[in-house]
C-alpha cells in the first residue's frame, strides 16, 4: 500500500514535474501534460503505453483502462493495492510518455547513472539511487548540489540522510556548503 505523500514525492521527483490542483485534487504534469492524477476514491490515473499496461496487469490491480489516444492508455490504479516500487515505476513510465523527447532522453541517461566525471563530480559513494535522483532533478555536479537546501535534496526520492552527509563532506572539502 502506498500513500498520497509517496505519490507526490515520486511524481515531483521527476524533471520539470509540477502539480496543479483540480477540484482540490493533485494533477501532476510535465510540459503542461498530465501524467498522474489522484481521484476522490484514492486511485491514481496514469497515462501508459500498451506494453506497460500489459506488464502492469500481471503485477497490480488496474480498475479501469481507457482506449488509447495517440498510443497512450489512461489507467486507474488504487493506491491501496500497489507497492511503492511498482508505483514509482508506473509514474516514471507515465512521465516518459508525456515528457518532451529531449527531456525524456536526458532522464533515461540519468536513470543509467551517467554522471559527469571530474573535480566537481558528485561523489560516487552517495550510492546509485541518490545519484539517479540528483541527475533526474538536473543536479549533476557538486556546484549544482550547493544551490539546494538539505530539505530540497531530501525531498528527492532516493536521497537520504547518508547521501546528504557525504554531499556535505564533499562540499566542505571544496570550501562550499548546501544553501541554507
C-alpha positions, 0 to 999 in steps of 0.5 A: 500500500502506498500513500498520497505523500509517496505519490507526490514525492515520486511524481515531483521527483521527476524533471520539470514535474509540477502539480496543479490542483483540480477540484482540490485534487493533485494533477501532476504534469510535465510540459503542461501534460498530465501524467498522474492524477489522484481521484476522490476514491484514492486511485491514481490515473496514469497515462501508459503505453500498451506494453506497460499496461500489459506488464502492469496487469500481471503485477497490480490491480488496474480498475479501469483502462481507457482506449488509447489516444495517440498510443497512450492508455489512461489507467486507474490504479488504487493506491491501496493495492500497489507497492511503492516500487511498482508505483514509482515505476508506473509514474516514471513510465507515465512521465516518459510518455508525456515528457518532451523527447529531449527531456525524456532522453536526458532522464533515461541517461540519468536513470543509467547513472551517467554522471559527469566525471571530474573535480566537481563530480558528485561523489560516487559513494552517495550510492546509485539511487541518490545519484539517479535522483540528483541527475533526474532533478538536473543536479549533476555536479557538486556546484549544482548540489550547493544551490539546494537546501538539505530539505530540497535534496531530501525531498528527492526520492532516493536521497537520504540522510547518508547521501546528504552527509557525504554531499556535505563532506564533499562540499566542505572539502571544496570550501562550499556548503548546501544553501541554507 
